[in-house]
Amino acid sequence: MAQFSVYANPRTSGRERIPFVLDVQSDTMDLLPTRLVVPLVRDRMFPSRRITNLNLRFVIKGQPVILSPAEMGAVATSNLTNALDDLSARRTELIAALDLLLTGN
């Protein structure tokens, strides 16, 4: 598993609002049975009030989505299969968004 890989939301019942999740866990933690993921919410279903540096916008498989770090959680590694995209090119922005949520800076 690679940090900043995008997967289909393992909760099929929630895919209408959250079609994808982003793995944000460090690759050095591969021995853990879970991965920390951040939901990627459909743009049209995300509240209109957004924090620009926190709620980053991406297009995954042609679908505009918004990063929602305030909703992040752990998912069993076995539930994340077949990465659909890789957002590591935006690593700096992603780390900054997580830092903003956790530290306010």
C-alpha positions in Angstrom: 0.0 0.0 0.0 1.3 3.4 -0.8 0.6 6.7 0.9 -1.6 9.0 -1.1 -3.2 6.2 -3.1 -6.9 6.5 -3.9 -9.3 3.6 -3.4 -13.0 3.0 -3.9 -14.8 3.6 -0.7 -15.0 0.1 1.0 -18.4 1.0 2.5 -20.5 0.4 -0.5 -23.6 1.9 1.2 -21.7 5.3 1.4 -20.4 5.5 -2.1 -23.1 7.9 -3.3 -21.6 10.7 -1.1 -18.1 9.4 -0.7 -17.0 7.4 -3.8 -13.3 7.3 -2.9 -11.0 7.4 0.1 -7.4 8.6 0.2 -4.8 6.6 2.1 -2.7 9.1 4.1 -0.8 6.7 6.4 3.0 6.6 6.2 4.3 3.6 4.2 6.6 2.9 7.2 3.5 1.7 9.1 2.8 -1.2 6.7 2.8 -3.8 9.5 -0.4 -2.4 11.0 -3.7 -4.1 10.0 -5.4 -0.8 9.2 -4.7 2.3 7.2 -5.8 5.9 8.0 -7.9 7.2 5.1 -9.6 10.5 4.3 -12.9 10.6 2.5 -13.1 12.2 -0.9 -16.6 13.6 -1.0 -18.5 14.3 -4.3 -18.1 18.0 -5.0 -21.9 18.5 -5.5 -22.6 16.9 -2.1 -20.0 18.8 -0.1 -21.2 21.9 1.9 -20.7 25.2 0.0 -18.6 26.6 2.9 -15.1 25.2 2.5 -11.7 25.9 4.0 -9.6 26.2 0.9 -6.3 24.8 2.3 -8.2 22.0 4.1 -10.8 20.9 1.6 -8.7 20.4 -1.4 -10.3 19.6 -4.8 -9.3 16.7 -7.0 -10.8 14.9 -10.1 -10.7 11.1 -9.7 -11.9 9.0 -12.6 -13.6 12.0 -14.1 -15.5 12.9 -10.8 -14.8 16.1 -9.0 -14.3 15.4 -5.3 -13.3 17.3 -2.1 -10.9 16.1 0.6 -12.7 15.9 3.9 -10.0 15.4 6.6 -12.4 16.1 9.5 -14.1 12.8 8.6 -10.9 10.6 8.4 -10.8 7.2 10.0 -9.2 3.8 10.0 -10.0 1.1 7.5 -8.8 -2.5 7.5 -6.0 -2.9 5.0 -7.8 -5.9 3.5 -10.7 -3.6 2.5 -8.4 -1.5 0.3 -7.7 -3.2 -3.0 -6.7 -1.9 -6.4 -5.6 1.6 -6.1 -7.4 3.8 -8.6 -5.2 6.9 -8.6 -2.1 8.3 -6.9 -2.1 11.8 -5.5 1.5 11.8 -4.3 2.3 14.6 -6.7 0.3 16.8 -4.4 2.0 15.6 -1.2 2.9 19.1 0.0 -0.7 20.3 -0.2 -2.0 17.1 1.4 0.4 17.3 4.4 -0.4 20.9 4.8 -4.1 20.2 4.9 -3.6 17.5 7.6 -1.3 19.8 9.5 -4.0 22.6 9.4 -6.6 20.2 10.8 -4.3 18.9 13.6 -2.4 22.0 14.6 -4.3 24.9 13.2 -1.2 26.0 11.2 
